[in-house]
């Protein structure tokens, strides 16, 4: 396979933003084992507040937590506290840097902003700053970056770029502004189309588009990140691996696919409404085709998607009382399954791949069943009823998936190491997921409540009823405390699965709400393709690193295959589908000890 993930560490520099000038001094180094020994850096931050752009500063420090676990402290010079959107952007930046480099999770980070901001626009520069600390490179003077960041390092568009560039022109001291790919032409606060490069030229600056933090890092430091850990993306997603290339075993996994497809078929027999039934039938046909072609891994991922869609379509025909009647039983069964998975002792990466897939499905089943119970008991309008019905249907489908995977025989290949800090990884993902869900609720749900003139609970019900992805995210957030009680101190395999699904389900939902529409005369397809290429190349690289250990990791491969198919059919949102396979592959890399060379 193509690559293994690797990283090198060296000395660390400090950038100090002083007035309009950028100056440098050397800081401390990092340990050869990926541990921070004490380092600090300050990076310029561009963001927009209303119709005004601001050039601010962020000080980042990182040091070893000495076995006390990962910590993130975010401060702003405003008594009202740190905005949830800023918190989420910072946590995603830390998550991306940790997963991409294999840095030790037991690191104490502090992020200090010299102003209050509420935007994801500082996420990309935060990630670059952490990487500069990790690799010991200097940030060059006169370079600024604005953009949100994904867990796999792609840079997403942000709002307010025209105002940000104008602020940089006014402040001076900046020569180059890096913006997300596809955002040279943007709308300003008045709705006018602005060429950022022309605007920047009025202050003697240039604008450069970047698709990922590796590209941004190269411009900001003048050095390339290690190719092994940060591969150069191909122009388009890699073709799907064939059955022969991955040496598919059509044994127990094939039987599991057949069982899930049978359940989906049974649900479709009672589904009549075309709005839900037609997409479910299409998903079923796609999964069946993959199964017939021998693409068992891809077929499993597609079959679970089809089963969920079919369950939703069937639920729409059932009375709410009947649809939610067994929610308590489903929740209890899912909880028992999580308890059992916590006691499992995987011997190989393939074992752990299956445990994580079963744990994530069981976690969703538990959370959705609880949500169905709550929505049924506290119904405020018809939206609550729909949300309860849909949650109950998805809970049953997720439980079926969890039980099917948990029942597969252990085996496979790939080594596990005994000293991996998986508790630290679980803590990182759990808290990143909390930050994302809090940002989603404070911005999206609260905004819906204000727009509709209703309370927050009613607004949540409306959002949950309309969007299954949002429903999953909201259910996981509501069950957060109960799930934490089942996984104290982020310890154990179930804790890792709970944290994994809590982040990978919520992060894309939040990102979808931050989508920035380009001007009508701008073609965004190329920029979307570049982000997909970043996601694909980094995820394939992560999976290849696992393959070199002798593992086949069929569930990660199946999720990767599904993400690639989705990217081809819906390129505008295609990169988001890579979050689950990428994050899962990197978690497995920690467990295998292959996250660093």
N, C-alpha and C positions, 0 to 999 in steps of 0.2 A: 504494500500500500504506500501512499504518497509520502507521509511525513509523520514524525513524532513531535509532540509538543515539548519544547525545551526553552530554557531561559538562562541568561547569564546575568551576573550581578557585579557591580563595580562601585566606584565612588559616587557620591551624591553632591549636587550643587544646590545653591540657594539663589533664587531670583528675588530681588527686592524692588517693589514698585514704589518709587519715591517721587511724588509730584508727577511730572510728565516724563521723567527719565527712568530708564530701566538699567539697574546695575547688578553686579554679580559678586558672589563670594562663595567659597567652597564650604560645604557642610561636612557632615560625618558620612561614613560609608555604611554599607549594609553587609551582613554576614553572608558567607558563601552558601549557607543553607537556606537563603531566602528570608532571613530574619532581619528586620530593621533594627539598627543599633542606636538610632536617634538622628533624625534628619528633619530639615525644614525647607520650605520653598514658598514663594509668593508669586501668584500668577495674576495677570489682568483678567477681569471679568466684564464682558459686555452683556447688557440686558436692557429691556424696555419696560418702563413703568407708565402705563397709559399711553399718552402720545409723546412721551419723552424718553430718549435713550440715555443710558448712564454707563460710564466707564468707571469701574470700581476695582477693588483688589480682594484677593482671597489668599489667606495664609494657610498652608497645609503643613502639618507636622505628622511624623510617623515614627514610632519607636516600638521596640519589643514589649509585649504585654507580660513577658516572663511567666507564661503558663496560665495567666488569669483570663485568657480568652480574648476575643476580638472586642474592641470598643470603638465607637464613633461618637465624637462630641462635636456638635455643630452650633456655632454661635453667630449672632448678628448684633450690630450695635443699635438695637431697638428693643425697648422694654416689652413689646408685645410678643416676643418670642419668634421662633423660626417657623416660617410658613411650611405646611406639609408638602407642597410641591418642591420646595428647595430641599427638604429632607429626603424625599423620594429620589430626586435627581442625584443627590450626593451618595445615597446608598447604592443606586445602580452603578455609579462610577466606581465605587469601591468593589462592588461585585464583579464588574467587568474586568478591572485591573487584577483582581485576585484570581479569577478563573482563567484569564488569558495568560498570566505569567506563572501561576502556581505559587504565588507569594504565600507565606505562612498566614493562616487565619488569626493566629494569636498576636495581632498587632493593634496598638493603640493609636488611632487617628484622631486628629483634631482639625476642624475646618472652620476658619474664622473669616467672616465677611465684614467689610468695613461699612456696610449699609444693609438695609433690609431689602430682600428681593423675593419674588414669588414667581419663579419661572424655571422651566427645565433647561434654559439656555446655558447655564453654567455646568451642565453635566459633562460635556465633552472635554472642556478645559480642565475640569477637576480630574478626570481620568488621565489626561496627559500629564498633569502635575504629579499624580501618584506614580505613574510610570517613570517620570524623570527622577523621582526620588529612588525608585527601585533600581533603575539601571545606572544611576549616577551620572546623568548628563546635564548639560547646562541649557536652560531656555535662552534663546537668542533674544536680544533686545528688539523692540519694535514690532513684535508679532502678537496678535490677539486672535482668539478663536471664540466663535459662538455656535452653539448647537447642542441638541440633546444627544444622549448616548444610549445604545442598546446593550444588553448583557454580552453580546458577542462583538461589541466594538464598532458597529456601524454608527454613523452620525446622522441623526434625524433632523428634518427641518424644524425651525422655530419661528415664532411670530416676532414682529417688531424689528427686523433686521435693518430696514431703512433708517429708523430712529437710532439704532445702535451705531451704524456707520456714521451718521451725522454727529453723534456724541463724540466718537473717536476723532473726527475731523476737528471739532471744536476744542477738544482737550489737547490734541497734538501728542507727539511722542510715539506714535504708531506708524509703521511703514506698510505692514501687510496685515490684512484682516482675512482670516479663514472662515468660510461659511459652508453650510451643508451643500452637498452636491445637488444641483438643480435650483439653487436659490440666488443666482446672480441677478435674476429679474424677480422682483417682489412687489407686493402692494404696500404702500405706506398707510399711516393711520387714517388718511383721507380717502383711501381707496384708489389712489393713483398708482400706475405702474412705474417703478423706479429701477433703473439700471444701477446696481450697487457699485460697479466698477467706475462708472462715470461720476457718481456721487463721491466716491473715495478719491478720485483724481483731483477734485477741488481742494483737497488737503494734501496732495502729493502722495497719496497712498494707492495701493492696489488691492484688489479683492481676488482671492483664490478659492475655488471650490474643492472640498475634500469629502470623500465618502466614508472614511473610517479613521479611527484614532491613530492607526499606524501612519497613514498619510499626513495627518495633522502633526504627529510627533516628529516626523522627518523634517517638516518645514520649521517647526518651533525649536528644534534642537540642532538641526543640521546633520543628524545621524539617523540611520535606519534601525528599526527594531529588529531583533533576531528573526530571520526568515522562518526558522523552524517553528517558532511560536506565533508568528504573525505572517502567514503566507500571503504572497501577492495574489489577490483575487483574479480568477479567470474572467474573461469578458461576459460570460453567462454561466448559469448554474451547470454543474457537472451532470452528465447523463446518469440516469439511474443505473445502479449495478444490476447485472443480470443474475438470474438464479445460479448459473454456473460459476460466476465470479465470486459469489459469497458462499458457495457450497451449501446450499439450503438442505436442511434435513426435514423432509415432509413427514415427520413423526408426530410426537405429542403436540407440537405447535400447530401443525396442520389440522389435527383433530380439534384443537382449541378454536381455530378459525372457523371450522365447520359448525361448531356448536354456537358460536356467536352469530354467524350468518343465519343459522336456523332460528335463533331467537328474534333476529331482526325481521325475518320473513314472516314469523307468526304475528309480530306487531303490525306489519304492513297489511295483513289480511283484514284488520279491523279499522285501518286508517282510511278516511274518505275525503277529508278536506284537501283539495289540491294544493293549497298554499304551503302546507307542511308535508303532505304525502308525496307530492311530485319530487321535491328535493331529496326526500328520504329514499325513494325508489332509485333515483339517479345514483346516490351514494352506495346503495346496495348493489346496483349493477356494476359500478366501478370496482367495488371490493370483490365481487364474484369473478370479474374478469382477471384481476390480479391473482386470485386463487387458482383459476384455470391455467394461467400462464406459469404457475410454479413459483411466483413471487410471494412466498409464504410470509416473510417478514413484513413486506409492504401490505399484504392482504390483511394481516392481523390489525394493523393500525387503521386501515380503511374500514375493516369490519366493525371495529368498536365505534368509529364515527357513524357508520350506517346504523348500528344498533341504537345509538343515542338518538339519532334523527328519527328513526322509526318509532322509538318509545314516545317521543314528543308528539309525533303525528297521531299515534293511537290514543294518547292521553287526552287529546282535544275532544275525543268523542265520549269520554266517561264523565259521569257526575263527580263533582269535587269530593264528596264524601267517600265514594268508592275509590277514587284515584289516590287519595291520601290515607286510606284506612290502615295500611300496613307500614306507614312511615316509621313508627316507633320500633317495629320489628326489624326493619331494614337498618335503622340506626344501631340497634343493639347488635345485630349480626356484623355490621361493619366495625363496630368497636371491638368485638371479640376477635375479629380477624386481625385488626391492628395489634391487639395484645399478643396474638400468636406470632405475627411477623416479627415483633420486637424480640421474641425469644429465639428466632431462627439463627443459625450459625452458618452463613455462607462460606463455602470453601474456595469459590472461584468468582471471577468477575461476572461470568454468565449467571451464576446463582444470584449475585447481588443485583444484576440487571433485572431479573425477574422479581426479586423481593421489592425493589423500588417501584416497579410498575404495579405490582399488587398493592403496595402501600399507598401509592398516589390515588389509585382507583378507590380503595377502601376509605381513604380520607375524604374524597369527594362524595362518596355514598353517605358517609356519616354527616357531613356538613349539609348536603342537600336534603337529607331526610329531616334533620333538625329544622331546616328552613321551611320545609313543607309543614311541619307541625306548628311552627310559630305563625306562619302566614294564615293557616287554617284557623288557629285560635284567635288571631288578632286581625281578622279581615276588616279592612277599612272601606274597600270598594271592590268592583269586579277585577281590578288589576291584582289585588291580593289573592283572589281565587285562582286566577290564571297562573300567577307566580307559584302558588302552592301546588297546583296540579302539575305544572312543568317540573318543579323541583322533585316531586315524588317520583315522576316517571324517570327522570335522569338518575335519581338515587338508586332505583331498582336496576337500571341498566349498568351503572357504575359498580354496584355490588356484584352483579353477575360477572363482569370483567375481572374484578378483584378475586373472586372465588375461582374463576377459571385459571387465572395465572398462578395463584397460590397453590393450585392443585397439580401443577406441572412438576415432573420429576427434576430433582437437582442434578447438576452435572455441568458439562461444558468445560471451558478452559479460561485461562487468564489468571495471573497471580494476584493475590491480595497481600498487602503489607500490614504488619501489626502495629506500626507506630503512626499511622496516618491520623491527622487531627480532624476526624470526621465530625466530632462534636462542634468544633470551631466552624466548619463548613455549614453545618446545620444551623448554627446560631446566626451566621451571616445571612443565609437565605431566608430564615424565618423573619429576621428583623427587616430585611430589605422588602419582604412581602408585606409586612405590617406598614411600612412607610408608604408603599405603593397603594395599599388599600385605604389608608387614611387620606392620602392625597385624592384618590378617586372619590371618596365620600365627601370630602370638604369642598371639592370643586364641582364635580359632575352632579352628584345627588343634590347638594345644596343649591346649585344653579338651577336645576330642574324644579326644585321646590319654589324658588323665587319666581321663576318664569310662569309657573302654573298657579301660583298663589295658594299653595297647599303646604302641609307640614312635611318634614323630612322623611318620615316613615311612609307617608303616602307616595312621595316622589320616588322613594326606593322601590316600592311595589310596582310602580309604573315602569321604571327602568328594567327591573328584573323580569317583568312579564313580557317585555318587548324584545329582549336580547338574551339568548341562552348563555353567551359568554359572560355577560354582566351578571347574570343569575348565579353562575358558578363562583365568580369572584365575590359577590356579596354574601353568598352562603358560607364560603370559607372564612370571610371576615367575621361573620356573626358567630361561628362556631370556634373562633380562635382560642378562647379561654378554655373551653371544654377539651379541645384537642391538646392544648399545652399540658393539661393535667395528665394526659395519657403518655406524654413524652417529657417528663421533668428534666430540666437542665440540658435540653437538646441532646440527650444521650440515647443511643440505640438506633436500630435500623428503621423502626417506625417513625422516630423523630426526624430522621433524615428524609423519609418519604413525605411526611407532613410538611416539612419546611420546603421541600422541592416543589410540591404542587402548589403550595401557598404563594410561592413567588412566580412560578412559570405561568400560572393561570391569571394572576392579577396584573403582572407587568405589561403584557400586550394589550389588555383591556384599557389600562390607563393611557398607554401610548396612543391608542386609537382615538382617544378623546382630544389629543394634542395635535392632531393632523392639521397641517397648514396648507390651504389651497393655493396653488400658484395662480398668477394672472391668467386670464382666459386665452391669451395668445402664446402661452408657454407650454411646451410639451414636457410633461414630467415623467414620461416613460423611461427615458434614459437614466435619470437619477434613480428611479425605482429599481431598474435593472442593476445599477451599480451597488445598491444596498443589498439586493438579493445575492449578487455575486460575492459580496463580503460574507454574508451569513452562510452561504453554501460552502465557500472555501474553508472558512474557519471551522464549521461543523464537520465537514468531511475530514479535515486534518485531525480534529479531536478524535473522531471515530477510528481513523487509521492508526493513531497512536495506541488505541486499545487493541486493535487487531494484531499489532506486533507483539503483544503479550500472549497471543494464542486464543484470545477471546473472540466470540462471534457477536455478542451483545445484540441479540435479535430485536429486542424491544426498542433500543435506541436506533438501530438501523431502520426499523419500521417507521418510527417517527420521522427520521430523516427523509425517507422515501416519500412519506405523505407531505412533508413540508415542500419538497421539490415539486411534486405534482401540483400543490396549491399555488406555488410561485409561478408555475407556468400558466395556470388558469386565471388567477387573480393577482397579477403582478403589483397592483397598487398597494396591496396589503400583504404581499407574499413573504416579505422578510420576517414578519412577526411569527410565522409558523416555525421558524428555526429556533426559537427561544427554548422550547422544551428539549429537543434532541441535543442542542449545544450544551445547555446547562447540565443535563443528565450525564452527557459524555465527560464533561470536565469533573463532575462529582466522582464518577467512576475512576477518572484518572488520579484523583487524590487517593482513592481507596487502593489503587494499584501502585502508587508511588512513581507514576510516570509523568507527574505534572512538571517536574524539573529534570534537567540532565544533571 
